[in-house]
């Protein structure tokens, strides 16, 4: 190896100094690497010294205009005796043993400094990537070529909106372990899910999640989702966890019933009791209006009004979609969030949640002043009542800003994921006549309408095995989060089931969309929508013991609501809404999928569905 250095003579001191005050040196000799040879060339091209130097030390940063910044490389700069403990340069050319040489050519000359300013950074980047790849503990894992060198392709992949399909294709091609960026592997190994997503919380979230935080008064405010510190997360979650329990959710049923009735009234007025040519519509859009209005009802005792107006009148739903689009793109390179959305000088982020924040603040003030007494019934508590009670119980740790943070989690996180589940259950069932027929028969056999129980009670609907199977299968096929959920391997490392060791700090990603299709857990045909997989196969002679064993295996691998200490706090509320509205719609209406239905999924953390076009008529 030969490194060339151009030197210039200082007319005042007579010293020969590296041009641009920099010396570019080779790797520290180790593992049999050769000692680099250096040529020193006078800027006139007259002097060339051969020498061999043993370089020692670490990387030094200087004011040099040109610097090769590569790990384990040594940079020596300035006039002697700078870094004299490593290398001493002589004061004159004779002590260097210089001799005549042909005029120097190339980019390192006194008269052409500018090209090197472009070439050296490029070389630096390439050498850095090469070094990182050569010594990466993830080097042996297969994956896309560009993913080995940069996260840029991962960012583009997330931007396309079909990242779940891309990841599925990679696993089909490379197997259960795929390297998707220089520092991240995505795994499809169900056996480790209980470890990675445990209640201990020692597998920490990565900065990917910080993109969903907010900038308030130039301070970054984390919420339950974006908080990566497990102790702080536990502190924020503990005061309100009891408010989301099954029994606490059941107390909110009157709020949910009122919104379901409103949904049915509006569907009949707009799309059922109308001429035949006006009956076709996008039911998926109205399901989203329903879930957002339920969120308003259970949180503030007042729906937001999307069902009443029939469109996104305040732009909140559009802003929520765009915020998710931004979140998954900057998640690939988390530092970009501080450059754009969290920039204190000039914000260049996604559409904000200012409208939602304003609603939360206004509703909190109305509750304090009693301005909401026209629609708020203290005998039917909502989440705002509960959050204020938490503040009264522990005023030192719960403040009004904390209440606003909790309200925002309800508004933003709960509505979209619940709508996803309901849409999937309807679309995949309608697309399979056998499933749709059985689902209708099972629900209508309970005679809810004849018994005057519409909307049906959640407890009764949940007790229908096939309804439960349909909802669970919808969650499996298209989980509310369909992208890779990243975690850091804890200090001390982790050994995979195949014996591979991963050092602490390695990033592991697990995608529910991928693991929910693992055939070793969910059987052959795991890509197909088949609710029967959640039921005992009596026809096939499956024993109860075998079924329970299989069900346990599926439950352990199910990440539809996350897992461990970071599982979705609103799981019970989401299921409550899903079961009740499905049973109500099937009880009251005949529904058929339109020939114009163009089902489309846009994966942006949440998989947004479009094209659930149907025709409905009231059952006699």
N, C-alpha and C positions, 0 to 999 in steps of 0.2 A: 504494500500500500504506500502511495506517495502523496503527500499533501504539499501544495505549492503556496508559498507566502510571498507577497510582494512587499518590499521595504522601500522606504524613502529616507534620504539623509537630511538631518536637521542642520542647516547651515550655521546655526549659532553654537550648537554643542558638538556637532560632528557625529552624533549618534545615528545609528540605523534603527528605524522604528517601523513596525508593521503599518502598512497603509490602512486607513480607516480605523486605526487603533484597535485592530482585532487580529487574532490568530486563530485559525480554524484547525482544530486538532482532531485526531482520530480516536476511536474507542480506547478506553483503558485496556491494556493487554490482559486478557484472562482466558482461561480455557483453551490455551494453545494458540490464541490469536497472535499474528506477527506484530513485532514492534514497528510502528509506522516510520517511514523515511521522509524527511523534510527537505525541500529545496527552498533556499532563500534567494529571491531574485531582486536585484536592484531595479528601481523603476526605469532606469535607462536600458535595462537588459544586459548589463555588463558583468554581473556577479552571480555566481551560483555556488552555494556551499552544500556538499553532501553531509548529512549528519544523522545520527540515530539517537532518539531521545526516549527515555522511559518516562511516561506521563503518569502522574499520580494525583489524587485529589478528587474533588467533586466539581459540580457545575457552578460557575461564577457568572453572575449577571453584571453587565457593565453598561457604560453609556455608548458602547460601540454602535456605529451605524449599521454594521453588518455583523450578525452573530448567528452561529449555528447552534440552536438550542435543542439538543437531543439528550435524553437521560444517559447518564454514565459517560458523557463527553466532557472534556475539560476546555474551558475558555480562558486563555491568558491574555491580558491586555495591558496597554500603556507602556511608558518607557521603563527601562530597568531601574531599580530592581523590583518592580511590581510582581507580586506572587513569588518572591525570591526563594521561598522555601521549596518551590516546585521547579523553577527554571530561572537561571541567571543568563542574561544576555550581555554580551560584551559591548564596550563603548565605541569600538571602532571596527572597521571592516577587516583589518588584518587579524584581529583576535578571532574573528569568525572563520578564518581560513577561506575567504572568498576568492574566487577565480573568475577569469573571463568566460563569458558565455554569449551566445547569439542573442540578439534583441528579443525581449519577451513579447509574446503574443497572447491573445486570449482576453477574457473579460476582466481579469484582475490587473488592471493597469491604472496609472494615475489619471489618464485622460478619459477613461470610460467608467465612472463609478456607478452610473444609474442602472444599467442592466442587472447588475448584481443585486440591487435592492429588490428586484422582482424574482430573480432566479433563486436567491438564497432562501427566502421564505418558502418558496415552492419545494425546494430540496429539503428544507427543514421539516415541512409537513410530511413529505414522503418518507423521510428517514424515521420520523417519529412513528408513523403508521407501521412501517416495517419492523421497527424495534418492538412496538406494542404487540404486533402479531406474532413475532418470533418467540416472545416470552409470555404470551397470554396463556393462562390456565384453561381458556376456552378454545384454544387453537384446534383441538382435535375434533370438535363438534361440527357437523355439517350445517350448511345454510347457504343462503344466497351470497354470491360473490361480493357484491358491494356492501352487504351487511357486515362483512368481516373488517371493513375499513372505516365506515362512517355511519352515522345515524340519519343522514340526509334521506336515504332511500326509505327508511322507516317513517320519517316525517311525511314523505310523499304518499307512502302506502296508507297512512292514517287519513290523509287528506282526501283520498279517493272515495271514501265512504263504503268500501267493500273489504276492509281489513280482515274481517272474520273469514271471508272466503280465501283470501291470500294465505292466511295462517293455516287454514285447513289444507290447502294445496301443498304447503311446505311440509307439513307433518305427513301427509300421504306420500310425499317424495322422499323425505329424509328419515322419517321414523319419530320416535317419542321425544327426542331431544334435538331441538333446532336452535342454532345460533342466529339470532335475528339482528343483533347489533354487535359492535366490538366487545361490549360488556354485558350483554343480556342473552340468556338462553330461555327459550320457551319450552316447557315440559308438558307432556301428556302422560303422566305417571300417577294414576289415582291413589296408589299406596302412600304417597307423601302428602296428600292434601290435608289430612288431619294434623300433620306435623307443621307444615308451612302456615296453615291457617288455624293455629291452636288458640286456646284461651289464655295462654301464657303471654302472648304478645311480644315474644322475643324476635320474631321475624318482622322487622320494621318495614313500614311503607317507605317507598322511595320518593324523591322530590317530584316525581310524575304528578302526584296528587295536589301539589301546591297551586297548580293552575286554577283550581276551583275556589281559591280563597279570594278575599276582597281587600282593597286598599281603602282604608278609612282614615282620614286626617294624616295621610302619608305614613300610616302604620298598616302592615299586612296583618289582617285578622283571619285566623284559621277557623274552620267549622268542624263539626264532628267527622265529616268526610275527609277534609284536607289535612286534619291534624295528624302528624306523623309521630309525635311523641306519645307513647302508650300511657304514661302516667297522666299526662295532661288530658288525653282523650278519656281515660277512665274517670277523671275528676269532672269533666264536663258532661259525661253521659250518665253518671250515677244518679244525680238528682231527678232525672226525668225518665229513666228506664222503666220504672213502674207504671208510667202513664201509657205505655205501649203494650202492656201485657194483654193476654186474651180477655181477661175479665174487664180490664179498663177499656179495651176496644169495644166490648159488647155494650158498655154504657153509652157509646156514641151511636148506637144503631138507629135511634130516632132521627138523628141528623142525616144519616145515609139514606134512610127510607124516604125522607122528604125530597132528596135530590133525585132518587130513582123515579119517583112519581112525576117529578118535573120533566125528566128525560122522556118518559112515555108520553106525556101530554104534548110535548113539543114535536116528537117524532110523528105522532098521529096528526097533529095540526099541519105540519109541513110536508109530510111524505106519504101518509097512509090515507087520510080522508081527502084525497085530491084526485084529479083526473089521472088516468093510467099513465099518460106520457110524462108525468112529473114525479113518479114514484121512485125512480132509481136515484140513489144518493150514496155518498161516501159515509158509511156507518162508522168507520174508523175515526173520522174527524169528530163525530158526535160523542164517541166514547172518550176522546180526549177532553172535550168540553165537560163531560160528566165527571171525570176524575178530578179535574181542576176545581169544579164547583163543589165536589165532595170535600176537597181539601179546605176550601173556604168555609164550608159549613162546620166541619169538625174542629177547625182551628179557631174561627171567629164567630161561629153561630150564624154566619151569613155567606151564601154562595157568592162567587165573584161575578156571576152574571153571564157566563159564556153560553149557557143553554138558552137563556132568555133572549140574548141578542143574536145568537146563531153564528158568530164569527169572533175572531181575535180582535176585539174592539180596542184594546189598550196596548196591543203589541207585545204583551208579556210572553205569549206562547212562542212567537217568532224569535224574541230575544233569547229565550231559553234554548231554542234549537241552535242559534248562532253561537251562544256561549259554549255549548257542548262541542261544536265544530272547532272552535278555537282551542278548547281544552285538550282535545286529542292531538292536535298538531303541535302545540308547544310542549305537550307532555313528552314528545320524542326528544326534545332538547330543552329541559326545564329552565335553563338560564334565560331563555328568550322571553319567558313570562315577565321577568323583571325589566327587560328591555322595553317591552310593549305595554302590557296591561298594568304592571306595577311601577311604571316609570313615574317618579314624583314630579318630573318637569313637564312632560307632555305625554298623556296617555294615548296609546295606539292599540288598545285592546278590542275585545268583542263588544257587542251591545251589552250594556250593563243591566243589572237588575234593579235599577233605581226605582222603577214603578213598583216592583214587589216590596222593596225596602220601604218606600213611602207608604204603601198600604199597611205594612206591619206596624210602622211607627204611629200612623193615624189610628189604627184599631186599638193599639195599646193605650193611647191617650184617651180615646173614647171610652174604653173600659174603666179607666181611672176616674173620669169625670161623670160617668153614667150616661153619656150621649148615645150609647148603643142600647138603651133599655127597651127600645121599640122592638128589637128582634132578639135580644139576648135574654134567655130564660135561665136564671141561676140553678133551677131544679134540673136542667139538662146541661151539665158542665161541658165545656169545650177545652181544647188544649190551652188556650190563653188563660182560662181560669186556673188550670193546673200549674202552668208556668209561674203565674203570679203567686200561687200558694207556695211553690218551691222557693220563691224569693222571700216570702214572709217567714218561712221556716228557717232560712239560712241567709239573712241579708248580707252577711260579710262576704259570702262567696258567690251569690247570685245577684247580678245587677240588671238594670233595664237593657243595656247593650247585650248582655248574655241572653235575655229573653228574646230580643230581636234576632239573635243568631239562631236560637232554637226555632223560632217562627219561620225563618228563611229556609231551614232544612226541610221543614214540613212542606213549604210551598214549592220548592224547586225539585227536591229529590223524590217525593212520593207520587206525584201525579203522573209523570211520564212513564215510570216503570210499571205502574198499575195498568195504565192504558195499553202498554205493550202486551201484558199477560192476557188481557181480555180480547184484544184484537187477534192475537195468535190463536187463542182457544176457538174463537168464532171462525176464523179463516181456515185453519187446518181441519176443523170438524166439517165445515161446509164443503170443503174440497174432497172429503171422503164420505160418500153417501152412507156407507155402512156405519161409520162412527156417528154421523149426524142423526141418523134414524134412531140408533140406540140411545143417544144422549136425549133426544126428544122424548122417547118412550119412558126412560128412567125418571125424568123430571115430571112429566105430565101424569105419570102413575101416582104421584103423591097428591094430586087433585088440589093444589094450592088455591086455584081460582075458585073452585066450588066451596072450599072451606073459608073463603074470605081472607086468605092470607097472601095478599100481594101488596108489597114485595114479600116473598117468603122469608121466614126467620132463618138467620144464618146457621143456627144450630141444626136445623132440619136439613138444609141444603148440604151442609158439610158431611152429614151422615149418609149421603147417597154415594156409594163407592165409585160408580162410574163418573160422576161429576168430579169427584176428587181426582180420579185418574186422568181425566181430560185436562184439568188445570195443571196438574203436575207434569203431564207430557208437554203441554204448551210451554211451561217454564223450562223444560229440558231442551226442547228443540230451539227455542229462541229466548234465552235468559235475558233478564233486564239489563245485565252487563255482558256484552258479547266480545269484549276485548281482553287483552292479557292484563291480569292484575299483578303488579310487580311487588316483590319483597326482597329485602337484603338477606343473604345468608348470614346468620349470627356469628359473632366472634367464636373462633374454635373450629369453624368449618362444618361441613355436612357431607356425609357419604350417601350417595344415591343407591337405590336397590341393586344396581348392576355393579357396584363396587367403586365407581368413580368418586373421587374426592373433590369437593368444591371448597375453595378457601373462603374464609369470612369476607364479607363485602361483595361477593359475587351477587349479581341480580338474577333472580329466578322469576319468570313470568308464568302464570297459570291462567288460561282462558277458559271460563265456563262453557263457552261455545264449543271448544275442542274436547274438554274432558267429558262433557255431557254426551259425546258421541263415541266414547271409548267402548269398543266391542267386548273387551274382557269384563266390563261391568254391566253394560246395558244390552249385551247380546248381539247376535248377527242381525243386521238390518237396523243398526242404531241410528241411521240417518232418516229413517221413516217415522212418521207420526203414527204411533200405535199405542193408544192409552192402555190397552190390555196388558202391557208389560208391567204395569203397577198393580195388577190383580193376580190372584192365584190362578194358575192354568189348570183348572179342574178337568177340562177335556183331555189335556195332555197327561193327566195323572200326577200332577205335581203335588207333593205332600205339603201339609201346612208347615212342617219344619223346614223343608227346602225353600218354600216361598219366603218365610221369615228371614232365612239366611240370605237369600237373593235381595230381598228388600233392604236389609241392613247394609249390604254392600253398595246398593244404589244410593241410599241415604248418605252414607259416608262420602261418596264421591260427588254429591250434589252441591254445587256452588251457586245455585240460582239466586240466593240471597247473601252471597259471601259466606264467610265462616269464622268461627272462633270469636275472639273479642271484638272483631271488626265487622261482625254480621250486621245486616240491615236492621236498624232499630224499628222501622215501620213495617216489618214483614207481616205482622198480624193484621194491621190496618189495610194493607194492600190486598191480602187474601180475602178479607171480609168484604171489601167492595167487589172483588172479582166474582166470588161465588154468588152473591146476592143478585147482581145485575144479570149474570148469565141465566140464572133460574127464572128471573122475572121476564126477560125477553122471550125465552123459549116457552114459558107458560102462556103468555099473552099473544104471541105473534107467530105466523109462519114466515120464515126467512129463507130466501134463496139467493145464491151468489149470481151476480150479473155476468152475462157473457162478456161485458166490457171490463170486467174486473182485471186490473193490471197490478198485481201484488208486487211491491217493491220494498226492499229493506235497505236503509241507509245507516250503516254502522258508524255511530259517532259517540262511542262509549255506550250510550243507550242505542239499541237498534230501532230507529224510527221506521214505522211501516206506512206505506201509502197504497191506495188502490183497493180498499175493502169496499167495493161498490156492491150494493145489494138492492133487493126489492122486498118490501115487507107488506103483510096484510094482517088485519086483526083476526084472530081465531074466533069462530062462532061459538 
